[in-house]
Amino acid sequence: MAKATRVTNEIRALRFARGEMTQAELADRIGVTRQTVIAIEQGRYSPSLETAFRIARVLGVGLEDVFQYTDDEGEAQ
């Protein structure tokens, strides 16, 4: 089992706020597989910076509205 990352995200909530966009639709629009979107949403995989920007752009929000980073003390960055 893959270790969870410190990067959390709001992808699922943002997909539903955008007319219930499916994981497959998001994957097609950002150029990855649906399995990659699932892994990112579940925190099992951190996307590349380029993919992160693509996700934010497709969802129509800023990068920090999609992704958050938690440091060693548990504080969001």
LINFENNOR-V501937 format. One line per field, one symbol per residue. phi: phi as a letter, one per 20 degrees, with the letter a starting at -180 (. if undefined). A space follows every 10 residues. Layout:
# LINFENNOR-V501937
phi = ???
This chain:
# LINFENNOR-V501937
phi = .fffeeedbd ggfffffdml geffffgffd nceffffgff gemebeffff ffffggffem cfgffedccd efenefd
